[in-house]
Amino acid sequence: MIRASEEHLTAIRNHGSETFPNECCGVLLGDVDGADKTVLEVRRLANVFEPSAEFEATGDPDAVNGASEVGQERRYFVSPDEMFALMQEERRTKRKVLGFYHSHPNHPARPSVYDREWASPWYTYIIVSIMSGHARELTAWQLNADRQAFTAETLLTE
């Protein structure tokens, strides 16, 4: 279960609408108490995705002969430098990286094959559907330990 304020969820929706038709991305920072996560900060991150076959998941319906024909309108990527900086911040501040959020422009708020291939178990992944520039459904997911499927995660609004 993850808790977030309405202000945090509004920030995610706004970020998705502002970056439309491209995907936005960001990090969820906060505290952990057992299996419960509490978001204390939502921080925007740069989407540095550049089309490349190395980033495409096997069996991805958007891939053509193993190479993608899509860009930031269907993919996001957080730079390794940004991930390293987040890990350092986590150690320094004791605030945890709870997960990440991103938008799905003109698509439902459910994980894609690409999302599954690049996700890690335990983290929460919030996805907001942005239809024609307007935020719609917002969902939370967690990748199973076997990395084969996502399970919907309970998202409580405070």
N, C-alpha and C positions, 0 to 999 in steps of 0.2 A: 504494500500500500504506500502511496505517496500523497503528501499534503502540499497544497500550493494555495496562495492567496488569489483572489479574483484579480488583483493588480498584476500578479505574475502572469496569469493566463491571458489577460488583456495585452500585456507586453508581447507575448508570443504571437497572439493574433495580429497585432499591429505590425510586428516585424515581417510576418508572412505577407500581409497586404502590401507593405511598402516595397518589398523586393519582387513582387509579382511582375512578370511571369516567371522569374527564377525562384529557385528554392532558397529559403533562408536557413540558417542554422545557429544554434547557440548552446550554451551549457547551463545545467541546473546545478547550483551549489547549495549545500545546506548541511543538516545534521542527520545522523542515523541513530535510532534507538531500537535495537533488535531488528525486526523486519520492517519497521516503519521509517519512512524517509520524510523529512520536512524541508521543503524548498525555502531558502532564506534569500537567495539571489538568482535572478535570471540574467544571464549576460550574453549579449550578441557576439557571435564569432563570424569571421570572414569565411564565405564559401569559396574555397580555392580550387574547386573541381575543374579539371581540364580533361576533355575527352581523351581516353586512352584505353586500349584493349585490356591493359593490366588491371583496370578498375572494374571491369565488367564481370558479373557473376555468370557462371555456367547455367544455361537454360533461361537466361534473362530474355523475355519477349522483345525487348528493345534492341538486343544485340543482333547484328547481321554478320554472319560468318565470323563470329567471335569478336567483332569490333563494334563499338557503340556508334550510333548516329545521333546521340543525344548529348546535351551539355548541361549547364546549370539549371535549365528549366525542368530537368528530371533527376538531377543528382546533386549531392552536396559532399564536401570533403573538408575535414578540419586538418590543417597542416600539422605535420609531426612536431614542428617547433612550438605551435600553440598547445598541443597535447603535453609536451614536456614542461612547458611553463605552468600548465594547470596542475600537473603532478607536483612540481616544486611548491606552488602556492598551497596545495593541499597539505603538504608536510609542514610548511611554515605556519599556516593559520589554523590547522586542525579542522577547517571546513572541508567537507567531502564533496567530490564530484559525484553527484547522484545519478547523472545521466545527461542526455542531450535532447534537444528539440530540433525539429525541422518542419518545413512546410511541403505540402504536395499540391502544386499548382494544377488546378483543373482535374484533380484526382481525389479519390476517397482518402480518408485519414486512417489508412491501414498500411502495415509494412509491406514493402516490395521485396522481391528476391534480392535485389541489390542491398536493401536495408539489412536483410538477414545475413548476408555474406560479410558485411562489415561491422556488424554489431557484436557486442560482448555480453555474456550473461551477467546478471545482477543489475547492470545499469537500467534505468528507466529511459524509455524513448517516447517523448511526446511528439505526436504528429498532428498538425493542423491542416485541414483541407481549405485551400483558397480557391474559390470558384469565381472566375471572371474578376479577380481582384478583391473579393470579399471573403473574409474569414467565415467558415462554416463549422463543421464538426471538428472537435479536438479530442483526441484519444491518447491513452497511455499504454505502453507495451513493455514487456520484459522478455528477453530471449531465454528459452529453456536451456538448461545445462548441457544438453546434447547438441545444441546449436541448430536443431532441425526446424524449430517453429517458435513463433512468438505467442505469448499468452497475454490477454488483456489484463492490465494492472488497474486496480482500484485507484481512482484519482479523487481525493476529497478536496473540496474548496473551502477555504477558511475565510 
